[in-house]
Amino acid sequence: MSKLQQTPFYERHHRLGAEMVDFGGWDMPLNYKKGIVYEHLATRRKAGLFDVSHMGRFVIRGKNALSFLQHVLTNNAAALEPGESQYTIIANQQGGAIDDAYLYRFFSDQYLLVVNAANRQADWDHFNSELAAFDAVELTDETFNLAMLSLQGPNAKEILEKLIAKKELPEPKRNDLSIAAFDGVQVLIGRTGYTGEPLCFELFSQKEAALSIWDKLVEAGAVPAGLGARDTLRLEAGLPLYGHELGPDPADETGVHIPIFASGLAKFAASFSPLKGNFIGRAALLKQFGAYQKIVARNFEAMADLPRMIMPVAISGKGLARQGHRIWHQNRLVGHVTSGTMVPCWQYDGVGIDSVLSDTKSRRAICLALIDSHLYPGDALEIEIRKKRVSGVVVPYHLRSEAPPAARPIAWDQIRANRTMPASAPPETKIERLLSETIANSHWRRFECINLIPSEQTPSPMAKLLSVMDPAGRYAEHKPVAAFGEAEVFYYQGTEFIAQVEALLQAEISKFLGCRQAEVRPTSGQLANTAVFSALVDFRNRADRKNEQGRIASVMNHHIIKGGHLSAQPMGALRDFVARNPQTEKPALVNFPVLVENPYQIDVTACGELIERFKPELIIFGKSMTLHKEPVAAIAAMVAQQKLDCVIMYDMAHVLGLAGPYFQEPFAEGADIVTASTHKTFFGTQRGIIAADMDEESPDFELWQAVMRRSFPGSVSNHHLGTLIGLLMAAYEMNHFKKAYQKNVLANAKTLAKALKECGLDVAGDASLNFTETHQVIVEVGYAKGPAVAKRLEQNNIIVNYQATPHEEGFTAAGALRLGVAEMTRFGMGPTDFKALAQLMADVILKDMDVKAEIKALRKKFDEIQYCFSGSEFDELINKLHHLI
């Protein structure tokens, strides 16, 4: 018997009392003294540390390295920029998996491919058999020189941050990479892993430094875990394992491979990009993919090309499924178990974002199964266990990972569970309750709370009243008609008044922004953005009205984790209008780079190279988490210097009410289009606007005409005429009072930020600017503590919203509070008041004190809206409006 290989951590495993086993020719820990269940649960609650140095690690270099990888791997290696990684598969010509692997590009001139330990030699031989067709490719096996550790679980990032600088961690996106210094030693870090944990890291270092890294991670709180827990964790996450869900089908004695597209991950691991050419297995995989597309659409005519799929199955009866157990559906054999076991899990108390991990644990029987492709989540099955059939059910998943920092187990009977409907009551009871609770809520928010949510405002009494008058229930669709000299033609009668209101509002918005065009029909900022994106597509395709419209070829924007607006993301309004980058096969976006020392501010110098390289057709400024002015003038100058055909758009949703000489004048600085919502710093009703300053004789004026078309009929029909009148009143107020209002908002924000800092809170931003140049203040309260702190403040009548910082993975992991001073400035609060508020907030956040009474007392001083028209000369008209409601 040949001697088993040992990883650099072999002695550590023995010291910890590990049960060692032969795994792929390596002497590896199955589990430590406390066992697999403990290690599984510790990973889900804390952070598990796995020795994965048994896995194969190949380095590929050379002029034709990319061509070689494109040939032997299923994914598109050309999509990887330095600092990115991807899941991929090594396929055979029949569309089966020789192995699955992860490809990393830490450096521009080389790739690192991690393969399964048991397949390392077979993979190596396969690659070398293909290498002869590629010159200038260097393939080296670094398995015995490069150590590899996996740190997985909710505490993983906190542990790493104790040992390396936060800025050296990969961006909070899966598959992102970084190069860090660990006690002076270079460590390669990837946000990858095999456990389903949203906080996942894999670390590579030279073997000489490996023991020191292991020891320090354990000292910092990592829990050593073995192969047993790694398997139960990956099974709970629904991840495939070679020899079970990939490779030769164990149930087929002929050695036929499971089709790669039987695994749900294939849609991420296989690419048919023209950049790849005719790679190994392409024809077979393309056939499988065609069948997969039809099966997803519930069309089973091509099932012969993909007869069975890997699906999660929960055991709803009593029993434990194991690999090979047969599965029946309506008394017909439909497949077999590929992996199965009993997994432990933690229970959660509470609902939604308020749910917390309890100390209660349970166990559940789950499996993955290769079953007929027509079966669907919810279908009942029977699993043959020890000659008895035990009930089971196809489920979409066993675990969900989209709410970092924790992965959450989902039991089969929790999926799509019916929500309890409220008990029926007599109409009088319902109405009384609705009226009473509305009164109570309005009084609480209006007279007892201090609202610091930066995206909210209270309209003035006149604006509110006008919003509920007769036009609130009317229509006024209209458009300019060239045959009538571009006169607006209304499709309804009785619209003269609203036509006048709309024209007056356009004039007021134009006056406020210093521009010539204003479209005021969008009913939200999101719809305003949608109209602009749609208009840009229409404008760019104006010469071709017969073929499929081409999308926007390249967009530069703020990434959502850097505070970018949701509507300017592929998941938001931009989704249907941005092209796919043929190289990355992702939406054609490039994000503004930010300063390392201040991730809330654009790195203008670094933008130049990106603009030259990606040549954006649309640049979108504007953020929902905004502390600084946008560098509109500097970027516009770069666009002009490079002579790009590019539209510069500024989504001023959060800062519209600040537009002017005290903050920014977007059109004077070079913006082509401004969009905004009208109920944040601009203290109007909830609507949206689009504005431009274009010469009607210019060819580009066709873009503005497209904006009007895509507003109506493109985005709205009834454009909510009531709030349109209310917005006109607010626009009168803004244009009259903006000078004092804007100066006070900006001063109050700096005062609040500085006072919070002096009270001991961690205020983000540039200290030399008193942390903010806008109405917003960002306070960091600790990783994933934002929701709980915001709840505590709400219980003390301070209303804020929690926010993920640029270093965090999402809103559930939010570690900051986003504050805004605009609304309370409008109610009359000044610097002294915001200083007092800062101390009360610090008392809640740092000392968990009850300050509700003090907040109520503070708010009592500020119960009348300022910066609005409220003279007695309007009383008679106001009374008449009240009588008309």
N, C-alpha and C positions, 0 to 999 in steps of 0.2 A: 504494500500500500504506500502510495506516495505521501510525503509529508504535507500537511495542510499549510497553506499560506497564512501569514499573520499580518494584521494591520499594525500601524505604529502604536495603537492603543491597546494592544493585546494584554500587557501587564496591568493596565488600569482595569480592564474587565475582570481579570482574576482577583485583583485587590477588592473589588466590589462584590465578589462572590457570584459572578455571572455563571449561568448554565450555558456552556459552550456547545456548539453544534457545527457540523460540517455543512456549509452553505456555498455551493458553487466552487468547492475546492478551498474554501477559506474557513478558518477556525473563528467562528463569530458568536457573539452573545445572543442567545434566544431571549433571555430575560435575566434580570438581577434578582436579588433576594426577595423583594416584595412582590414580584410576579407581574405577569402581563397585564392583568386588570388594573393594578396600581399604575403602571407605566402609561397605559392608555388614558386613564382618567387624569393623570398628572399632565400629560401633553395637552389635553383639552382644557384644563384649568390653569395650568402654569406654563411650562415650556419643557418639551422633551428634547434630549440631546442624543442623537443617533450617530454611531460610527458607521459611515457608508463608504469607507475607504476600500472596501472589497469590490466596489463597482469599477468597471473599466473606464480609463480616461485616455483618450487619444487626442493628440494635437495635430492639426492639419495646417500646413503653411505652404507658401509658394505662389507663383504667378497664377497658376491654374487651380488653386485650392477651391475657389468658389465653384468653378465648373465641375470639379470632381464631386463636391458635396451635392450640387444640383442633380447629378446623375445617380448617386447612390442613396439619397434620402428623399422622402416623400414631400417634405415641406420646402418652402421657398427660402433658401438660405440667403438669397439676395435681399430679402426684406430686412435683414438684421443690420442695424447700424452698430458701431461700437457702443457697448453698454446695454445690449439687448440679447435675449435668449428666446428659444422656442422649443416646444415639444415636437418631435419628429419620429418617423418610423423608417426602419431599414426593410424594404420590401423585396419579395421575390417576384419573378415575372408573372406569377399566377395571382398576384394581389393579396398574398398572405404576408405575415410579418416574420422576418428573420429575427427581428428584435425591435423594441422601441427604445428611444434614446432622447437625450436633451442636448441641444446644440447651443453653446455659449460663445459670444463674441466680446471678450473683455478687451481685446486689443484690435487695432485696425488691420494688422497684418497676420493674424492667426485665429483659428477657431479651436474650441475645446469641445469634444463630443464625449458625453458620459453614457455608457452602455451598461447593460445588466451583467453582473459578475459571472453567472453561469454561461453567458453567451460571448464573453470577451474574446476567447480564442476563435470561435466560429465567425464572429464579426470581423476580427482582424484578418482572418484568411479570406473572407469574402471581399473585404476592401482591397486587399493586395491582389486578388484575382482581377479586379477591375482597374487597378492602378496603371497597368501597362498601357492603357489607351490615353493616359494623361501624362504629359511631360511637365516638368517644373512643379511637381507636387511632392511635399515632404510629409510623410505620415510617421509619427512617432508614438510609442506607447509609454505614457507617463504614469501609468497606474502605480508603479512602485516608487515613484519620486514625489508624487503630489498627493497629499493627504486630503481627505474630504469628510466634513462633518455636516450634519443637518440639525438645525435648531428650529423647532416648530412649536407654536402655541401662543396664547394671548400675551405672555410675558416676554416673548422672544426679543422684541425690539428694546424693551426696557433693559434687558440683560446686556444686549450688545452696546447700548448707549453708555453703560457703565465702563466699557472697555475701549470704545473707539468714539471719535467725534461724531455727533449727530449728522453733520453735513457729509460725512463719508459713507453713510448708509445709502443704499439704492433709493431712488424715488419711490414713493408709496404706490407703486403699480406692479402687479405681478409680472414676472419675467424681466424686470429692470435689474441692472447690474451696477456694481461700483468696485473700486479698488481702494482699500483702506490700509491704514497703518495700525498694527496690533503690537504694541510694545516694540516699535521700530521694525517689525517684520511685515512684509507685504502679504495681505490677505485678500483674496478675490471673493466677493460676496454676491450671491444671486438671490432674488426674491422668488425662489422656487422651492418645491418640496412635494412630498408624496403622502401627505396626511389629510389634505382637505382644509388645513388651517389657513385662515386669511393672512395671518402673520407667520410667514415662512421664510427661512433663510437657509442657504447652503453655502458653506465656507470651504475654500480651497487654499492650501498653503503648502510650502515645501515641508517634507516629512520631519525635518530637523526641528521645526517650530511647532509641530502638531501637539505634542504633549503639553506644552505651556498653554496653548490655546484651550485645550480640553480642560485643564485644571482651573484656569481662570473662569471659564464659562460655568463650571460646576460650582465654584466658590460664589459666583454671582447669582446662583439660584437655578441653573439648568438641572433637570432631572435625567440622569442616564436612562436610556430605554433601548430595548433590544429588538431583534427581528420580529418577535412575536407581536409586540405592540405595533410595530410598523405595518404588519400585515392586517391586523384588525382595524387600524386607523384608515388604511387605504381602502379596505373593503367598505367601511362605513361611508367613506367619501365617494364610493362608486368608481374607483380608479382601477384600470386593468392591470393585470400581472401576467407577464409572459409565462406560458405554460398552463395558463388558466383561461384568460380572456383573449389572449393573443398567441399566435403560433399554431402548431399542430392541434387539431381538435381531439382532446383526449377520448371522446366518445366515438371517434371514427378510426377504425382499425387500419384503414388504408393510408393514414398519415396526411390526409387532406388538411390544409390550413384553414383556420377560421378567417373569413374575409375581413380585411382591415376595417371596412366600413360597417361591420357589425358592431364595432365599438363607437360610442357616441363621441369620443375624442377625435375620431378620424376627421371630422369636419374642420378641426383646428390643425390637424397634423398633416393633411394632404393638400397640395396645391397643384392646380393645373395652369399656372401662370405660363405664358409664352417664354418667359425668361428661363424656365427650366428645361425646355426642349423635351426630347423623348427619353425621360428617365426610366429607371428599372421599375416595371410594374404599372406604368402609366395606363396602358390600354385596359388592363383588367380593372384597375382602380376607377377609371372613367366610367366603365360599365357599372361597377358597384355604386358609384356616385349617382348615376342616372336613376338607378333603382331606388336608392336612398331618398332622393328628392321626391319621387312619386309616393313612396311609402309614408313620408312625412305628411304629404297631402292626402293620405288615406286612399291612395290609388295603388292597387296591388297587382297590376297587370305585369309588372317586371319582377315579381317576387322570386322568380327562378334565379335571378342574378344576385339576390341577397335574401335567401329564404329565412334566415334567422338573425336576430339582433340580440346583443347583450342588454339586458334590462335588470334594474334592481327589483328584487322580490322580497316582500316581508312575510315572515311566517306568522299568520294570524292564529293558527292552532298551536298545539303542544308538540314540539319536536325541534330537532336541530338539523338543518340541511348541510350536507357536505358535497364536495365535488363529485360529480357523476350521478347523483340522485336524479331519477327521472321525474319529469314534470308533465302533468296532464291538465287538459282543459276540456270540459264537457265530455269527459271519458275518452279523449283522444290524446295520444302522445304528442306533445308539442315542443319538447326540448329537454335540457338537463341543466343541473346546477354546475356552474364553473368555479365558484368560490362560495363558501358559506361557513358561518360560525355563530356563536353567541357573543355579542359585543356589549360592553358596559357603557353607560352614559349617565351624565349628570342631569338632574331635573332642574327646571327653571321655575321660579315663583314670579307671578305677575304677568302682565300682558304688554306686548309691544316693546317700545323703547324703555319702558319702566321695568321690564322683567329683569330679574337678577338670578345669578347662579346660586342654587341652594346647596346644602350639604347632603342632600338626598341623592342616592344613586340607584340605578336599576340596571337590568340587563334585557336584551331583546335579541331574538333570533332573526338574522337577515342573511341574504345571499345575493349574488349576481348569477344570472342564468342566461343561457343561450336558448332563446325561445322563438317560436314562429313570428315572423315580422308583422303579422296582422294584429297581434295582441297589443293591448294599449293599457296605460295606467288606469287602474280601477277594475281590470278584468280579474275574476276569481280563478285561482289555480289550485291544483292539488300536487303536493310534493311527496313522492314515494320514499318514505323513511322506514327502514327495517320492515319492509313488506306491508306497511300501513300507509294510507294516504292522509297527509296532514294538510289542512287548508292554508292557503297563502293568497297573496294579492300582488299584482304588478303595481309598483309605485314609481313616481317620477324621480324620486331621490330618497336617500336615507338621512342626508345631512345637507345643511345649507351653510354657505360661507360668505354671503354677501353683507353680513352685518358685523364687521370687525369691531373689536379685536378677537371675538370668539367665534368658533364654528358651533352650530346648534343642531343637535340631533332632532329629527322629525319622525315621530312614530307614525305608522301607517294609518291609524285612526285619527290623527291630527290633520291629515291632508284634506283640504277642502271641506273641513267639518262645518256643518251648518251653524250659523250664528243664531243666537237666541233673539227672536223678534220681541219687541216690547209688547206688553199686554195691551189689549184693546181697551179703550175707555170712551165714555160718551163724548160727543163733540164739544159740549160746554166745558167739560173738564180739560180737554186737550187745549181749547182756546184760552181758557183761564191760565193754564200752566204756561203756555207759550208767551202770553202777554206778561205775566208776572216774572218769568225768568228773563225775558228780554229786558224788562225794566231793571231787574237786579243786576244783570250783566253790564248794561250800559252805565248804570250808576257807579258800579265798581270800577270799570275801566275809566270813566270820565272824571270821577271825583275822588277816588281813593288810591289809584295806582299811578306810578310814574312809568311811562312807556318809553323805553329806550331802543325799541326795535327800529333800525335805520330805514327799513323799507315801508314804514307806516306813517300816516298822518291823519289828523282829524280835520275835515273840511270845515270852513266857517259856517255859521248858522245860515247865512244867505245861500251859500253854495249847496248846502244840504237841502234846504227848502226848495230851491229851484229844481233840484234833481228829481223830485217826486211829483212835479206838476204834470199837466195833461200830456205833454209830448212823451212822457215815459212809456206810454202804451201805444205810440204811433210809429209809422214807417215813413221814411223819406229817402228811398233809394234814388240815386241820380248819377249821371255821368255826362261829361262834355261831348257834344256831337259836332263833328267838323262841318257837317252840312249847314249847321246854324251858327257858323262862326265861332265854334268851340263854346257856345252857350251851354250852361248846365240844363239838362232836361230831366225833370223829376217824373217818376212813374206813378206818383200818387198826387191826389189833390189835397188842398188844405195845408200846403207845406211852405207857404211864403215866409212864415215866422221862423221856421227852423232853418230855411235857406239863409235868412239874414243872420241868424245866430252863428251858423257855420262860417259864413264869410267873415263875420266880426272876430270869431275865434282864430281863424287863419291869420288875420291881421295882427292880433295880439301875440300869437306865438311867434310870428315873423319879427315883430318888434322886439320881443324878449330875447330872441336868439340872434338878431341882426342878420336876417336872411330874407330871401325873396319868395320862397315856397314853403308851404306847410300843409300837410295832409293830416286831418284831425279825425278821420273816421275810424281808424283801428280802435278796438275796444280794450286793448291791453298792449303792453310793451312787447309781449311775445308775438302777438299778431302783427304788430308793426315790423318786427324783425322778419317774420315770415313773408310779409309783403315785399320787403326789400330784397330778400334772397330770391324770391320768385321773380321779381322784376329784373334782377340782374341776369338771371338765366334767360328770361324773355328778351332782354336787351342784347345779350351776346349771341342769341340765335335769330336775330331779326332778319338776317339775309336768307334764312332757310326755314320755311314753314311746313315742309313736307316730311322731313326726316325726324327721327327721335331727337329731342332737344339735348344738346350737350350741357352737362352740369358745369358748375364753377370749378375750374381746373386746379386751383390751389388757393388755400385760405390760410392767413396768419391770424391767430387769436390767442387769448389767454386760456390756458388749460384750466379745467374746472377745479382741480386741486390747488391751483394758484389763485383762486377767487374768480375765475371766469364765469360769465353769465351762462346759465343753463341753456338759454335759447340759442346761444352761439356755439353749441356743442353738437356733435353728430347724434347724441342721444336726445337733443332738443330740436328746435326749429330748423337747424341747419341740415338735418339728416337727409332730407329728400332733394337737396340742392347742391351738395358738394360731390365732386367726382371721387372715384377711388384712385389712389396712387397705384399705377401698374406695377411698381416695384415692391411696395410694402403690402399691397392688397388691402389696405386700410383707407379710411377717408383721407383725402389729400389735404392734410392739415400740418402746419408747423406752428409750434407754440412760441410765444414770446419768451426769450430767455430772461431770467431774473438774477438779481445780484445775490451772490452767495451770502453776504452779510445782512441782506435785507430782502427776503424772497417776496415781499409785497411790492417791490419796485422793479420795473423793466430795466434790464441791462442794455442800454441803448447801443453801446459800442458793439456788442455781440450781435445785434440785429442786422447790421449791414451785410455780413457774410451770408446770413440765412436768407435775407431778401434777394441777394444776388443769386443764390443757389436755387431757391424754390420759386422765385418770380411770382409772388402771389397776385391773383386777380382781385382779391378782396382782403383788406386788412381790417380787423374788427377790434377797436378799442372798447373799453368799458368793462367794469367788474362789479360783482355783487359784494365783494370784500375789498374795499378800496380805501387806501390811506393816502394815496399820492395822486398828483396830477398825471395825466397820460402824456407821453412825449409825442404829441401829434405833430408839432412843427418839425422836430428832428427826423421822424420817420417819413414825413411828407417830403422833406428835402432829399432823403435817400432814394425814395421812389422817383422823384423828379430827376435826380442825377443819373439814375440807371435807366431813365426813359421807359418806365414800365407802364403798361396799360392796366392800371390798378385803381380800384375804388377804395377810398379810405372812409370807413364808417365808424362813428363814435356812438355806441349805445350808452347814453347818459342816464339810464333809468334811475340810478341812485343819486346822481349829482345834477340833474337838470335844473333844480331850483337854485343851484349855486352858479350857474353859467353867467359869466360877466367878467368885469375887470378884476374882481377880487379872487377869482378862481381860474376859469378857462373860457376863452372865446373860441369855440371849436372851428368856426368857419374862417376866422382870421388866421388861425394856425394851420389850416390846410385840410380840414375834413371836407369830404364831398357830401356826406349824408349824416344826419343825426337822427337817431331814434331814441325814444324814451317812454317810460310809463310816467303818469302825471300825478302820482299820489305819494311820493316819497319826500325828497327835499322840496320838490314843487308841490305845494299844498292844495292840490285839486282833487277832483273825483277820480275814481279808478278807471283810467282809460290809457290810450297810447297815442303818440304822435310820431310823424316822420317829417323831417325838414331838410331843405337843401337851399343852396344859394347859387343857382345856375342861370346862365344867360340864355334866354329863350331862343336866341339866334344860333347858339352853339349846337353842334351835332350831338353833344352829350345830353342835351335837353330831352332827347328821346328816352333816356333812362328815367327822368322824372315822369314822363308820360306813362312809362311802364309801371312806375310806382303807383300812380293813380289807378291804373287798370287793375293792378294786382291787389289794391286795397278794396276797390269795388269794381267788378264783382268777384275779385280773386280771394278776398279774405273775410269780408263781412257782407251781410245783407242788411238786416236792421242794425244800424250802428248806435243803438242805445241813446235815443235822443234826449232823455231826461238828464243823464249825467253829462251830456254835451252842453246843456245850458248851465249846469253847475260848474263845469270846467271853464266856461266863459267868465263867470263871476270870479273864479279863482285866478284866471289870467289877468283880469283887471286888478285884482289884489296884488298879484306878484309884480306886475309892472309898476304899480304905485309904491309898494312898500319894500321892494327887493333890496335896495341899498342897505337899509338898516338891518333887515332880516339876515341877509347874507353875511354881513360883517359880524353879527352876533353869533350866528351858527358856527362860523369858522373859529371865532375866539372861544366860544364855549366848549367846542370839541377839544381844543388844546388845553383848556383849563381842566376839563374832566380827566384827560389822559395824564396830565402832570400830577394831578391830585391823587389819582389811583396809584400811580407809581410811588408817590410819597407815602401812601398808606401801606406800602409793602407788597402791592400786587405786581405781577409780571406783565407789563404793558409792551405789546409788540410795536415795531416801527422804528423810525429814526429819532433817537433822543435829541439830536441837534435841532429837529423841527418840532419838538414837543410831541413827537410820535405820530402826528397826523397833519395832513393838509386838506382834509375834507371834514364831513360831519361825523365820520366814523371813528371809533376807538376799538381796538382789539386787545382783549385781556386773556392771557393764557393761564389756565387753571389746572393743567395736568392732563396727561394723555387719557382720553376716554372719560374724563370727569365732567365734561361740558354739560351733558344732559342733566346730570344730577344737580350740579351747581345752579343751572338755570331754573330747575324745579324749585330749589330752595329759595332762590330769589323771588320767584313767583309767589311762593307761600308768604313772602314778606311784602307783596304788592309792588315788586320791582320787575317789570316785564322786559326780558331780553331774549335773544335767541342764541343757541349754542352753534358753534361753527367749527368745522375742521380746518386746521392750519395747513400750510403747504407741506408739512412733514407728516400729515396723518392720512389714513387710508379712506376715510369717508365719514359721513355725518354721524354714524353710530360710534365712531372712535373719536369724535370731536373733543378737543382739549382746550377750546377757547370760547369766549363769549364775544359776540359782535354787538357793539353798542352804537347808538346814534343819538345825537342831541337835538335834531331838527324839530321834532314835535314839542318837546318840553321848552325849547327856546320860543316856539310860537305861543306857548301858554305863559311866557313871561319869565322863565327861569334865567338867571344870570350867573356870572362867575362864582359869587359867594354861595349861591344855592347849589351849584354843581360840586363845589368843594365839600359842602355838607353831605351831599348825596354820595360822594366818593367814600367818605368815612363810613357811612351806613352800609354801603355795599361791602366794604372791606370787613366790617363787623360780621356780616352774614357769611362771606366767602371764607375768611380766615379763622373766625371764632365760632361760627355756627350760632350766632346770636339771633334773637327774635327782635326785629326792629319794625314790625308792622305798624305799631302805634306811631312811631316817629315818622314813618313814610306817609301815613295818612295825614299827620299834622303838617308835614312839609307840602303835600299836594294841596291842602286846603288854601294855601296862599296863591295858588295858580289855577283858578277854575274858569277863567275867561280867556278866550282866544284873542291874541294880539295880531297886528299886521293885517287887519281886515276892516271893511267898512261897517260901522255899527252906530252911526249917528241917529239921533231921534228924528231927523228929517225923513227917514225911510219908514218910520213906524206905521203910518197909514197904509202904505203899499204892502208892508209885511203882513199886516192884519188881513188885508184882502186876500193875499196868497193863502194864509191859513184857512180862511173860510172856503177856499176852493178845493181843499184836499178832500 
